[in-house]
Amino acid sequence: MLFVILLSPVKSKGPRKKAFLRVMKYSSGGVLEPAKMYKLKHLSKVEVITNDPSGCTFTLGFDNLRSQSVAPPQWTMRNTDDRNRLLVCILNICKDVLGRLPKVVGIDIVEMALWAKDNTPVVTTQRSTEDGEPVAESVTESDLKVTVEKELVSQAEEEDMEALLGTYVMGIGEAEAFSERLKRELQALEAANVHAILESEPLVDEVLNGLEAATNIVDDMDEWLGIFNIKLRHMREDIESIETRNNKLEMQSVNNKALIEELDKVIERLRVPSEYAASLTGGSFDEADMLQNIEACEWLAKALRGLEVPNLDPIYANMRAVKEKRAELEKLKATFVRRASEFLRNYFASLVDFMVSDKSYFSQRGQLKRPDHADLRYKCRTYARLLQHLKGLDKNCLGPLRKAYCSSLNLLLRREAREFANELRASTKVSRNPTVWLEGSTGSSQNANTDTSAVSDAYAKMLTIFIPLLVDESSFFAHFMCFEVPALAPPGGAGNDKKSQSNNDDGNDDDDLGIMDIDETDKKPGKNSPDLTALNESLQDLLDGIQEDFYAVVDWAYKIDPLRCISMHGITERYLSGQKADAAGFVRLLLGDLESRVSMQFSRFVDEACHQIERNERNVRQMGVLPYIPRFAALATRMEQYIQGQSRDLVDQAYTKFVSIMFVTLEKIAQQDPKYADILLLENYAAFQNSLYDLANVVPTLAKFYHQASEAYEQACTRHISMIIYYQFERLFQFAKKIEDFMYTITPEEIPFQLGLSKVELRKMLKSSLSGVDKSIAAMYKKLQKNLASEELLPSLWDKCKKEFLDKYESFVQLVAKVYPSENVPGVTEMRGLLASM
């Protein structure tokens, strides 16, 4: 591969100049393309390879080769002239541009200079004279490029060398003689130098003495400098020590100042203001002094928090002064909590005692009075913030306070409920309805239509007055006694409008304590939070015992009219569905207990009525419609009138129990006389359907029993009619039954040859059964009419009887046609016409 080496022109970049050696190569297409580029500023050595006899191979050493193991670039020229021409050019550029020459090995630089001089081409130029004629002039090529190339030796050095060489007249073969002469002259020169040195010995001694004296002076100076250095080092150490002590003193001063400031803050934090100390240890709890007491509580709580580690540097926490001050604050807290708790317990008791002793607060004879706790709550709100601060200081102190409040208020609530319930019963005038509905004479239930709505109205009034009151008390208690429970929902139920109206009369919001509502805080405990459990336990203490007065109203209403339990159940259920607030938990329990009490009393009435029904089976043989069938219809009509809200399930359960006992008792009574059982059953099932037809269309439960009675009626009718038909035409249908039995085992053609089924027997049977068929049918009608107590059922029963007889007779005629095709039997059409004429 052929390479071409190019020397790039010098690039000038401000004061800096750059020179490059570019290596070009011919590509496969004969086109020159760059192969390598070297910066001449890194050229450190030019070496001609001595192993090459031609001297045309040389290497260029660059000092920026990254790896020493990489061989320097090596090139071989075609001849020595090409080599010298390239090297001279490289050296001239290095000298002109870089101001230095690389190291040259393997070639004499003088020979290079001589070769360059001999091989510099002469260039002929022309210049014009003054008259315009051209004149030829010879100039060397080096003169033309004075700006690019410089000679390797100066002009003066070149002239000296020429003069030296000119003193010798040598031919071409006298090089050895010239060399010998140079050696002799060199030896003579060295000898002359030694002689000159020996002649200058006194001068040398004088110089040596001067040097020795200077050396002594220098040694003395060095010793003095060493001494001064030691003193300076000691002085420097003293200065450093002084500076260190000074820095420590300065730092100590700064620290002491900061410490004094911190201690002042701690002392200020530990100081107990005298006015707060007086309020905490012996201040009054009157309403006028509550603001000062609240400020003292806030300061005490803040001071206690300030002495805790998160708010106090842990370094201070173990200081004796801090520990003593914390103990002092704890003592202040215990004293204040004890005093405040004792005051509040006495205060709650005195408020309630004052109200209980005043009879005007309660219902009196001839006057129902709605309980009003507005003044009580207003007085309690004065100490609401105090209770919040007591909870923050000592949460355990709230337990006894809550018990004291519940105990005191429970007396008031029970007294109000008792007086209200007594006056409510006394002021309600209504006649008592009978409790015996389903037995006795027909006239025993004549008073059942007495209007007893005042009873359920009285019960509703009791709930309307007291349920909102109890919910409000629960809500107020939860807020006032600082229970952390979810926000209370407004109580629901039918009494909401009246309750809100009654609350608006006093112009106060029962839940406004003048403090932050619980639902405005970030705490939202779950349904099973400890506070909610404690709240429900406290509400148990607050409202326990009041349910007895509600029970008394329920029992009183039951005695007047048991059916009013249906209305009371609906009213209770409506209030119960409206109580969703967690703080009204005990109110929901109270309503649940009331609902259970109402259900129990109604179940008692149902059980007694069922016993009345069951007592019918012990009576003497009964005919016709049993008395409890129509009475149940009247009872059901009355019960439907009392249904309110969610009491449908209660009534449906009563219907189920009533009707089940009625049907079972009816079956038992019918079994006492099997001969007339079907007549008794069909008459009573028909009466049941007739009496409940209208109710069954609107009451699904009664509709179910209506269909059940209808099926039982149809079955009883079928059995009774079949009995009458078989009684009059027994031989006819027994003969048909024998034929049907043989049809399963033999062919119809073989049946006439069986014993008792011959054609003769058939003729005898037809003659005895159908000879006086009109009389037999008339006898069948009379028998159907004879034992039937309900005449209104006779037409429908006779129609069923005729249809049943025709169906059976038609089956008989078809059998005879199959088995006795040659025998003549009266046709079905003839028999139908005979029945229609009767």
Secondary structure as the mmCIF struct_conf table of DSSP 4:
data_model
#
loop_
_struct_conf.conf_type_id
_struct_conf.id
_struct_conf.beg_label_comp_id
_struct_conf.beg_label_asym_id
_struct_conf.beg_label_seq_id
_struct_conf.end_label_comp_id
_struct_conf.end_label_asym_id
_struct_conf.end_label_seq_id
STRN STRN1 PHE A 3 LEU A 7
HELX_LH_PP_P HELX_LH_PP_P1 SER A 8 VAL A 10
STRN STRN2 LYS A 11 LYS A 13
TURN_TY1_P TURN_TY1_P1 GLY A 14 PRO A 15
STRN STRN3 ARG A 16 LYS A 18
STRN STRN4 PHE A 20 TYR A 26
TURN_TY1_P TURN_TY1_P2 SER A 28 GLY A 29
BEND BEND1 GLY A 30 GLY A 30
STRN STRN5 LEU A 32 LYS A 39
HELX_RH_3T_P HELX_RH_3T_P1 LEU A 40 HIS A 42
STRN STRN6 LEU A 43 VAL A 48
TURN_TY1_P TURN_TY1_P3 THR A 50 ASN A 51
TURN_TY1_P TURN_TY1_P4 PRO A 53 SER A 54
STRN STRN7 THR A 57 PHE A 62
TURN_TY1_P TURN_TY1_P5 ASP A 63 ASN A 64
BEND BEND2 ARG A 66 ARG A 66
TURN_TY1_P TURN_TY1_P6 GLN A 68 SER A 69
BEND BEND3 VAL A 70 VAL A 70
HELX_LH_PP_P HELX_LH_PP_P2 ALA A 71 PRO A 73
STRN STRN8 GLN A 74 THR A 76
BEND BEND4 ARG A 78 ASN A 79
HELX_RH_AL_P HELX_RH_AL_P1 THR A 80 ILE A 93
HELX_RH_PI_P HELX_RH_PI_P1 CYS A 94 LEU A 98
BEND BEND5 GLY A 99 GLY A 99
STRN STRN9 LYS A 103 VAL A 105
BEND BEND6 GLY A 106 ILE A 107
HELX_RH_AL_P HELX_RH_AL_P2 ILE A 109 ASP A 118
TURN_TY1_P TURN_TY1_P7 ASN A 119 ASN A 119
HELX_LH_PP_P HELX_LH_PP_P3 THR A 120 PRO A 121
STRN STRN10 VAL A 122 SER A 128
TURN_TY1_P TURN_TY1_P8 GLU A 130 ASP A 131
BEND BEND7 GLY A 132 GLY A 132
STRN STRN11 PRO A 134 THR A 140
HELX_RH_AL_P HELX_RH_AL_P3 GLU A 141 LEU A 144
TURN_TY1_P TURN_TY1_P9 LYS A 145 VAL A 148
BEND BEND8 LEU A 152 VAL A 153
HELX_RH_AL_P HELX_RH_AL_P4 GLN A 155 GLY A 166
TURN_TY1_P TURN_TY1_P10 THR A 167 THR A 167
TURN_TY1_P TURN_TY1_P11 ILE A 172 GLY A 173
HELX_RH_AL_P HELX_RH_AL_P5 ALA A 175 GLU A 199
TURN_TY1_P TURN_TY1_P12 SER A 200 SER A 200
HELX_RH_AL_P HELX_RH_AL_P6 GLU A 201 LEU A 270
HELX_RH_AL_P HELX_RH_AL_P7 SER A 274 GLY A 282
BEND BEND9 ASP A 286 ASP A 286
HELX_RH_3T_P HELX_RH_3T_P2 GLU A 287 ASP A 289
HELX_RH_AL_P HELX_RH_AL_P8 MET A 290 GLY A 306
TURN_TY1_P TURN_TY1_P13 LEU A 307 LEU A 307
BEND BEND10 GLU A 308 GLU A 308
TURN_TY1_P TURN_TY1_P14 VAL A 309 ASN A 311
BEND BEND11 LEU A 312 LEU A 312
HELX_RH_AL_P HELX_RH_AL_P9 PRO A 314 ALA A 317
TURN_TY1_P TURN_TY1_P15 ASN A 318 ASN A 318
HELX_RH_AL_P HELX_RH_AL_P10 ARG A 320 SER A 357
HELX_RH_3T_P HELX_RH_3T_P3 LYS A 359 TYR A 361
BEND BEND12 PHE A 362 PHE A 362
STRN STRN12 GLN A 364 GLN A 364
TURN_TY1_P TURN_TY1_P16 ARG A 365 GLY A 366
STRN STRN13 GLN A 367 GLN A 367
HELX_RH_AL_P HELX_RH_AL_P11 ALA A 374 ARG A 381
TURN_TY1_P TURN_TY1_P17 THR A 382 TYR A 383
HELX_RH_AL_P HELX_RH_AL_P12 ALA A 384 LEU A 393
HELX_RH_3T_P HELX_RH_3T_P4 LYS A 395 CYS A 397
HELX_RH_AL_P HELX_RH_AL_P13 LEU A 398 SER A 427
HELX_LH_PP_P HELX_LH_PP_P4 SER A 431 PRO A 434
BEND BEND13 THR A 435 THR A 435
BEND BEND14 LEU A 438 GLY A 440
HELX_RH_3T_P HELX_RH_3T_P5 THR A 442 ASN A 449
HELX_RH_AL_P HELX_RH_AL_P14 SER A 453 PHE A 480
TURN_TY1_P TURN_TY1_P18 MET A 481 CYS A 482
HELX_LH_PP_P HELX_LH_PP_P5 PRO A 486 PRO A 491
BEND BEND15 GLY A 493 GLY A 493
TURN_TY1_P TURN_TY1_P19 ALA A 494 GLY A 495
HELX_RH_AL_P HELX_RH_AL_P15 ASN A 496 ASP A 505
TURN_TY1_P TURN_TY1_P20 ASP A 506 GLY A 507
TURN_TY1_P TURN_TY1_P21 ASP A 510 ASP A 511
BEND BEND16 GLY A 514 ILE A 515
HELX_RH_3T_P HELX_RH_3T_P6 ILE A 518 GLU A 520
BEND BEND17 THR A 521 ASP A 522
TURN_TY1_P TURN_TY1_P22 LYS A 527 ASN A 528
HELX_RH_AL_P HELX_RH_AL_P16 PRO A 530 LEU A 543
TURN_TY1_P TURN_TY1_P23 ASP A 544 ILE A 546
HELX_RH_AL_P HELX_RH_AL_P17 GLN A 547 ILE A 560
TURN_TY1_P TURN_TY1_P24 PRO A 562 LEU A 563
HELX_RH_AL_P HELX_RH_AL_P18 ARG A 564 GLY A 578
HELX_RH_3T_P HELX_RH_3T_P7 ASP A 582 ALA A 584
HELX_RH_AL_P HELX_RH_AL_P19 GLY A 585 GLU A 614
HELX_RH_3T_P HELX_RH_3T_P8 ARG A 615 ARG A 618
BEND BEND18 ASN A 619 VAL A 620
HELX_LH_PP_P HELX_LH_PP_P6 ARG A 621 ARG A 621
BEND BEND19 GLY A 624 VAL A 625
TURN_TY1_P TURN_TY1_P25 PRO A 627 PRO A 627
HELX_RH_AL_P HELX_RH_AL_P20 TYR A 628 TYR A 642
TURN_TY1_P TURN_TY1_P26 GLY A 645 SER A 647
HELX_RH_AL_P HELX_RH_AL_P21 ARG A 648 GLN A 671
TURN_TY1_P TURN_TY1_P27 GLN A 672 GLN A 672
BEND BEND20 ASP A 673 ASP A 673
HELX_RH_3T_P HELX_RH_3T_P9 PRO A 674 TYR A 676
HELX_RH_AL_P HELX_RH_AL_P22 ALA A 677 ALA A 696
TURN_TY1_P TURN_TY1_P28 ASN A 697 VAL A 698
HELX_RH_AL_P HELX_RH_AL_P23 PRO A 700 GLN A 728
BEND BEND21 PHE A 729 PHE A 729
HELX_RH_AL_P HELX_RH_AL_P24 GLU A 730 MET A 743
TURN_TY1_P TURN_TY1_P29 TYR A 744 THR A 745
BEND BEND22 ILE A 746 ILE A 746
HELX_RH_3T_P HELX_RH_3T_P10 PRO A 748 PHE A 753
BEND BEND23 GLN A 754 GLN A 754
TURN_TY1_P TURN_TY1_P30 LEU A 755 GLY A 756
BEND BEND24 SER A 758 SER A 758
HELX_RH_AL_P HELX_RH_AL_P25 LYS A 759 LEU A 770
TURN_TY1_P TURN_TY1_P31 SER A 771 GLY A 772
HELX_RH_AL_P HELX_RH_AL_P26 VAL A 773 LYS A 786
TURN_TY1_P TURN_TY1_P32 ASN A 787 ASN A 787
BEND BEND25 ALA A 789 ALA A 789
HELX_RH_3T_P HELX_RH_3T_P11 GLU A 791 LEU A 793
HELX_RH_AL_P HELX_RH_AL_P27 LEU A 794 VAL A 819
TURN_TY1_P TURN_TY1_P33 PRO A 821 SER A 822
BEND BEND26 GLU A 823 GLU A 823
HELX_RH_AL_P HELX_RH_AL_P28 VAL A 828 ALA A 836
TURN_TY1_P TURN_TY1_P34 SER A 837 SER A 837
#
